[in-house]
Amino acid sequence: MISARNLHFSQEGIVILDDVDLDVPDGEMVGLVGPNGSGKTTLLRLLYGACTPDEGTILLDGKGITEFRQGQLARRIAVVPQERPTTYSQTLADMVMLGRMPHQGVVSSHKKTDYQAVIDALDEVGLLDLAERNINSLSGGEMQRALIARALCQKTDHLLLDEPTNHLDLRYQLDVLDMIRQLAGTKVVVLHDLNLAARFCDRIAVMANGRIVASGQPDHVLHGDLIQSVYQVSMVRLRAPGGQVHLSFDRLSQTSTIMELQS
Ligand SMILES: Nc1ncnc2c1ncn2[C@@H]1O[C@H](COP(=O)(O)OP(=O)(O)OP(=O)(O)O)[C@@H](O)[C@H]1O
């Protein structure tokens, strides 16, 4: 369980997060959505201790995040950041093995369980065939899956992902989010694609101007009035013959009515 209470965070005199509360219960996947610059990455960074809030508390399974040493935190939280690693010569398997570091002693060599964790994680993201490839040669989507494999390898109770699907093709967007959803523990995922958020997240928190302006189950949160006020676009909710909801967006000048089409 991750709980954030009353978070305030400023940089260079600019308020970036303003009174943010967030609860992520065990087993749930919570999507953070919102326009560019609304504070999603900053909130994620606070949740994994990369930044310290000016005010407020973050509890990890009931214990203040500041009470954990760095190594303890790395055994509890894995992160898939937006940034790509600075590329240098290293095999994919070696990069993913870095996810095992929090579980290894200072001078310990890799154990059988470490190698197995790397193999399992690479297999999970469909990259096992590329294990010995230099990471410099990976495509954008392959690198993104490699970073997810590294986080899986860390075997933590909490997984935080910043736009994990933005380089992935359609199949891997679905495969990766489905796989993440099924993991035990808590998952927080920053997404721009509201259809993916609606499909895979148990709950969604909508951010705007450094605040969470709505949160709850996707069907309750993703309604036209809110989307229009937050993104300045109109939203149409369509329902496919199989019952799946599809959200369609348009510029306000083109469509301003919100419709529900049932087949
Ligand atoms: N060091 C800083 N100094 C001043 N402003 C900053 C600093 N770091 C971040 N910001 C601002 O904080 C705001 C929130 O940034 P953040 O990256 O959290 O947004 P985001 O919702 O993740 O955006 P995006 O969807 O574009 O990735 C932005 O307006 C950004 O310019």
The ligand as a MOL file (V3000), in Angstrom:
LIG
                    3D

  0  0  0     0  0            999 V3000
M  V30 BEGIN CTAB
M  V30 COUNTS 31 33 0 0 0
M  V30 BEGIN ATOM
M  V30 1 N 13.4250 22.1900 -11.6540 0
M  V30 2 C 12.2850 22.7630 -12.0390 0
M  V30 3 N 12.1330 24.1020 -11.9980 0
M  V30 4 C 10.9930 24.6860 -12.3850 0
M  V30 5 N 9.9190 23.9950 -12.8500 0
M  V30 6 C 10.0200 22.6690 -12.9170 0
M  V30 7 C 11.1800 21.9720 -12.5220 0
M  V30 8 N 10.9730 20.6540 -12.6980 0
M  V30 9 C 9.7200 20.5230 -13.1960 0
M  V30 10 N 9.1560 21.7280 -13.3330 0
M  V30 11 C 7.8020 22.0190 -13.8470 0
M  V30 12 O 6.8740 21.2870 -13.0910 0
M  V30 13 C 5.7430 20.9960 -13.8870 0
M  V30 14 C 5.3730 19.5350 -13.7350 0
M  V30 15 O 6.3540 18.7560 -14.3950 0
M  V30 16 P 6.1560 17.1870 -14.5610 0
M  V30 17 O 7.3130 16.6690 -15.3390 0
M  V30 18 O 5.8780 16.6000 -13.2330 0
M  V30 19 O 4.8220 17.1380 -15.4510 0
M  V30 20 P 4.1310 15.9110 -16.1950 0
M  V30 21 O 2.6960 15.9580 -15.8310 0
M  V30 22 O 4.8610 14.6520 -15.9240 0
M  V30 23 O 4.3340 16.3640 -17.7150 0
M  V30 24 P 4.4600 15.5340 -19.0900 0
M  V30 25 O 3.0950 14.9620 -19.3760 0
M  V30 26 O 4.8220 16.6180 -20.0490 0
M  V30 27 O 5.5370 14.5000 -18.9260 0
M  V30 28 C 6.0850 21.4130 -15.3060 0
M  V30 29 O 5.4800 22.6460 -15.6020 0
M  V30 30 C 7.5920 21.5500 -15.2740 0
M  V30 31 O 8.0500 22.5210 -16.2030 0
M  V30 END ATOM
M  V30 BEGIN BOND
M  V30 1 1 1 2
M  V30 2 1 2 3
M  V30 3 2 2 7
M  V30 4 2 3 4
M  V30 5 1 4 5
M  V30 6 2 5 6
M  V30 7 1 6 7
M  V30 8 1 6 10
M  V30 9 1 7 8
M  V30 10 2 8 9
M  V30 11 1 9 10
M  V30 12 1 10 11
M  V30 13 1 11 12
M  V30 14 1 11 30
M  V30 15 1 12 13
M  V30 16 1 13 14
M  V30 17 1 13 28
M  V30 18 1 14 15
M  V30 19 1 15 16
M  V30 20 2 16 17
M  V30 21 1 16 18
M  V30 22 1 16 19
M  V30 23 1 19 20
M  V30 24 2 20 21
M  V30 25 1 20 22
M  V30 26 1 20 23
M  V30 27 1 23 24
M  V30 28 2 24 25
M  V30 29 1 24 26
M  V30 30 1 24 27
M  V30 31 1 28 29
M  V30 32 1 28 30
M  V30 33 1 30 31
M  V30 END BOND
M  V30 END CTAB
M  END
